[in-house]
Amino acid sequence: MNVTEELKSVTKTRKLVNSMLWLIVTGAVFYSLMTSTPLVSAHSQWQWSGWALGVLTDAAFILSISADAVLSRHGLDGGKWPTAFRWVTGLASLFLNTWSSVAERDGVGVAIHAIAPAILICASEVAPIYRRRFRDLETSLLALVTEERVTKVVTPKKVTQKVTVPLVTVTGPLVTTEEKEVTESGPKGELSSTKQGIKDAFLQGLSVTEAAKKVGKSHPYVSKIYKEIREALALTA
């Protein structure tokens, strides 16, 4: 599995899910206003204010979704009160959307007008779960990508040298030199204790000074390796 590509795919899907959630919320709020306004106007002293209760209810619901988005991004759960708040606003929206049909004993109307609030309630419950799961998955994949890139930077590179080999023939003129490619590499690409120490120090979040002290190397050398690591990570961002 290509970890970098998988991380990009998960991030793209998470953004798509979040966009679809807000599309659902926007559509449901718009539909709810059209349905609830006549009911509230008919039972209000000021008919022109019928839209106000619907806006209040939907604004409370949007507040809940927005707050949860921030908390979920940091892996936090709001607890029982935010859940109760979402259900109160959701049920209030359900009442405002369906009561006219209930009063008229219109079963089909109740079912139709209950769809939008029901979707809102379900979306408000499933969204926090999706967000926390996506956050955990992205965090774990990002850690793998970081380690992979750091390992690649500090792993010994293959070194290609040109050597000159004299050749002599018995039937022709003297061939003075021939260039041949000789490839040298570290033992099976294994990390030295110094490179391993720098890798571990970077992943632990140590500063250049702390890393240099830990591995017993000069500050400029460790700083150079750190710079190469950061440049490699920037390419995957």
KEDO-224473 format. One record per atom (N, C-alpha, C): y, x, z. Coordinates in steps of 0.02 Angstrom, whole numbers, plus 50000, padded with zeros to 5 digits. Example, Ala and Ser with C-alpha at 12.3 -4.5 7.8 and 13.67 -1.06 7.14 Angstrom:
497165066050390 497755061550390 498355066050390 498885064250354 499475068450357 500025064550394 
! end
This chain:
499405004250000 500005000050000 500635004450000 501095002949954 501735006449953 502185003350006 502275007050060 502625004250118 503355002650101 503665007050062 504375005950045 504464999550004 504034998549955 504074992449914 503914986249955 503434986950001 503264981250044 503844979350089 504194984350115 504784983050157 505324979350117 505434981550055 505934978250012 505724971049998 505074969949987 504824963149973 504914958550033 504754961150092 504824957150153 505554955450166 505994960350157 506714959150167 506974953950118 506754954350055 506964949550004 506734942550022 506104941950045 505824935450064 506184932550124 506344936850173 506704934550232 507384931750214 507734935050168 508394932650147 508324926050108 507794925450068 507674919250031 507544913450079 507124914650130 506974909450180 507604907250216 508034912050234 508654910350268 509114906350224 509144908150159 509564904350112 509314897250103 508644896450098 508354889850090 508474885550152 508464888650211 508604884950273 509304881950271 509794886050251 510484883550249 510584878450193 510204879050140 510224873950087 509964867250113 509424867550152 509144861450182 509644858350231 509944862550273 510424860050322 511024856850287 511284860150235 511864857450199 511704850650167 511124850250134 510924844050102 510814838450152 510484840050208 510354834950259 510994832550292 511454837050304 512094835150335 512484830550288 512514832250224 512874828150176 512564821150171 511904820850168 511554814350163 511654810350227 511624813850284 511694810450348 512384807250355 512904810750331 513574807850335 513634801450294 513334801350236 513364795450194 512994789550226 512454791050261 512044785750290 512324783250357 512564787850399 512774786050467 513474783150470 513904785050424 514604782750427 514674775150427 514334771350382 514404764050383 514174760950450 513624763650479 513374761050543 513884762050598 514164768050604 514644769550657 515294765550646 515504764950583 516114761150568 516054753850589 515464751050578 515354743950595 515364742750670 515264747850710 515254747050782 515824750950815 516344752350778 516914755950805 517544751850799 517994752750846 518634749150845 519064751450786 518974757750767 519334760450710 518834762150655 518784758050606 518274758950555 518344765550517 518974767850511 519084774050473 518764780150508 518594779450573 518334785150611 517574785450609 517254781550566 516524781350565 516204788050550 516544792250513 516254798750495 516244803650554 516674802550605 516774807450658 516134808850698 515754803550715 515154804650756 514624808450717 514564806850652 514084810550611 514264817950606 514914819350598 515134826350594 515004829950660 515134826450716 515024829350782 514284831150791 513854826550773 513134827650781 512894833450738 513114833450675 512894838750629 513194845550647 513814845550672 514124851750694 513734854850753 513504850550798 513104852950855 512454856050831 512164852950780 511534855550753 511654862250719 512194862850681 512354869150647 512494874650699 512824872750754 512944877550808 512284880350833 511804876050843 511154878150868 510804882850820 510814881050755 510494885250704 510824892050700 511494892150702 511874898450696 511744903050755 511744900250815 511614904250875 510914907150873 510444903050852 509754905450849 509664911050798 510054910750743 510004915950692 510174922750720 510694923050763 510894929350792 510384931750844 510154927150886 509664929050937 509014931450906 508784927850855 508154929650822 508194936550789 508784938150763 508874944650730 508774950350779 508874949050843 508784954150894 508144952850935 507714948450909 507074947250942 507114943451006 507644939451016 507734935851078 507584928451070 507354925351124 507214918251124 507704914851172 508044909651147 508554906351188 508284902851250 507654900851249 507364897451306 507324889951297 507254886251352 507134879051349 507754875051330 508344876951356 508944872951343 509134872851269 509124878351233 509264877951162 508764873551124 508134873751145 507634869351114 507794862051127 507964860551191 508154853651208 508784851451169 509254856151162 509874854651125 509724852951052 509274856751021 509094855350951 508764848550945 508334846850992 507984840350989 508464834551001 508924835351048 509414830051060 509834828650999 510094834050968 510494833150907 510084830450850 509454832750845 509024830350792 508854822950799 508704820950861 508544813850873 509154809450865 509734812050884 510364808250874 510474807050799 510354812250760 510424811550687 509904806550660 509304806650688 508784801950666 508994794750681 509274793650740 509504786950759 510064784550713 510564788750701 511124786750659 510914785250588 510394788650565 510174787750496 509724781650487 509364779850539 508844774650530 509004767950562 509494767750608 509574761550646 509744755550604 510144756350553 510314750750509 509694747650480 509224751850457 508594749350428 508154746250482 508164749250542 507764746450597 508014739450614 508664738650619 508964732150636 508794726850583 508744728850522 508584724250467 507824723550456 507434726950498 506704726950492 506474729150422 506814734250398 506654737050333 506254743450343 505594742750341 505154748450354 505234754050303 505304752150240 505394757150188 506054760950198 506574757150216 507224760350229 507194765150287 506834763250340 506754767750398 506414774250376 505884773550337 505514779450315 505944784050271 506314781050225 506734784950180 507284788650218 507624784950263 508184787950299 507964792650355 507314792450372 507064796950424 506874803750396 506814804250330 506574810450300 507044816350314 507694815350301 508174820850311 508194823250384 508264818650433 508274821050503 507614824350524 507054821550498 506404824550516 506354831650490 506584832750428 506574839550400 507024844150440 507604841550461 508064845650501 507744847750567 507414842950600 507094844450664 506554849750655 506134848850604 505584853650592 505874860450572 506394860450530 506694866750509 506984870450569 507284866750615 507594870050674 507064873150719 506464870450718 505934873250759 505564879050726 505474878550660 505094883750625 505534889850608 506184888750600 506634894250581 506624899950632 506664898650698 506644904250745 505994908250741 505444904650729 504794908050725 504784912650664 504984909950606 505014914050545 505464920150556 506054919050584 506524924550592 506254930050637 505954928250693 505684933350738 505084936950706 504664933250670 504094936450637 504334941350583 504814939250543 505084943650491 505414949850522 505774948750578 506094954450610 505574959450635 505044957050667 504514961550692 504184965250635 504054961650579 503724964750522 504174970050490 504814968450482 505284973350453 505354979450498 505374978350563 505444983950610 504844988750605 504244985850602 503644990050598 503604993750531 503774990250477 503764993450411 504294998850405 504884997550434 505415002450431 505215008850469 504865007950524 504625013750562 504125017850520 503695014350482 503215017850439 503565021450382 504065018150352 504445021250298 504805027450323 505115026850382 505475032550410 505015038450422 504445037150453 503965042550466 503705045650402 503575041350352 503325043750287 503835048450254 504465046350255 504995050350223 505115056850261 505115056450328 505215062450368 504655067450356 504035064950354 503455069250343 503505072650275 503725068850224 503785071550157 504295077250154 504855076350191 505375081450190 505145087850223 504805087350280 504615093350317 503955096350296 503575092950253 502945095650229 503075101650183 502695107150192 502795113050149 502735111350075 503205113950036 503205112749964 502775117949929 502525116149870 502175120949827 502685125649796 502545132049797 503005137049769 502695140049707 503055139949652 502825142749589 503175149249575 502795154649565 503065161249552 502825163749484 503245167549451 503055170749389 502875178049402 502285180149381 502075187149389 501945190049321 502045196349316 501955199949252 501295203749255 500865202549205 500205205749203 500165209949138 500095216649142 500035220649080 499375219549045 499375219148980 498775218148940 498725223748887 498135226148875 498025231348824 497465229148779 497545229848712 497015228148664 496795234448628 496175234548603 495895240548570 496005240348495 496125234648465 496185234148393 496895232848369 497325231348414 498015229748395 498515233648436 499115232048426 499645235448463 499615233548537 499945237548577 499975236348649 500395230248664 500125226048701 500485220248725 500765222048793 501405222248799 501695224948860 501625220248920 501815214148911 501795209548969 501595202648947 501345198748995 501205191548984 501375187949048 501755182849041 501955179049100 501435173849117 501245173549180 500745168649204 501035165049264 500845158749269 501075154649325 500585155049383 500835156649441 500415156949501 500715152149552 500315147449575 500565142449623 500305143949692 500775144249739 500595145549808 500805139549850 500415137649897 500595132049940 500345133450010 500595129450056 500375130250125 499655128050133 499345129550189 498635127750200 498545120250202 498335117550144 498185110350139 498785105950157 499395108650147 499995104650160 500105102950232 499795106850277 499865105350348 500545107550373 500795103950423 501445105550453 501375111250503 501865115750502 501875120850553 502105117650618 502005121250673 502205118450738 502965117250740 503345121550704 504075120650702 504265114350666 503985113350605 504145107450565 503915101050601 503325101450633 503075095650670 503545093950727 503795099250760 504255098150816 504915095050794 505165097350736 505785094450709 505675087150689 505115085850658 504945078950638 504925074350699 504565076550751 504515072450812 505195071550845 505605076850844 506265076350875 506705071350839 506675071350772 507075066550733 506855059450747 506195058250746 505935051550758 506085049150828 506155053850875 506315051950944 507065050750954 507455052150902 508175051150906 508555056750940 508255062850943 508595068450975 509135071150929 509655073950958 510195076950919 509955083650891 510355086550845 510185092950816 510135098350870 510615098150916 510615103150970 509995102451014 509825096351030 509225095251072 508595097251035 508565095750970 507975097550930 507915105050923 508475108550912 508465115850905 508215119150970 508435116451025 508215119151090 507475117751101 507245111951079 506545110051090 506075114351049 506245115650985 505775119450941 505925126850941 506475128950973 506625136050978 506875139050913 507235135050874 507515137550811 508285137050813 508605140350765 509335140450764 509615133550747 510225132250771 510555125850758 510655124750683 510885129750644 510985128650572 510335126750535 509785129750555 509145128350522 508925121050535 508955119150598 508755112250615 509245107250584 509885108950583 510385104650552 510235103650478 510015108850443 509835108450372 509255103650362 508745104150404 508155099750398 508355092550413 508765091550464 509005084850481 509395081750422 509815085850389 510205083450333 509745081250276 509225085150262 508745083450209 508385076850226 508215076050289 507875069950310 508325063850300 508955064450322 509415058850316 509555057050243 509595061950200 509705060750129 509105057150099 508495059050120 507895055750095 507855048550119 508065047350181 508055040450207 508585036150173 509155039350156 509685035550123 509465032950055 509025036550022 508775034449956 508345028249960 508055026950019 507625020950026 507985015050057 508605016050076 508985010650109 509125005050061 
! end
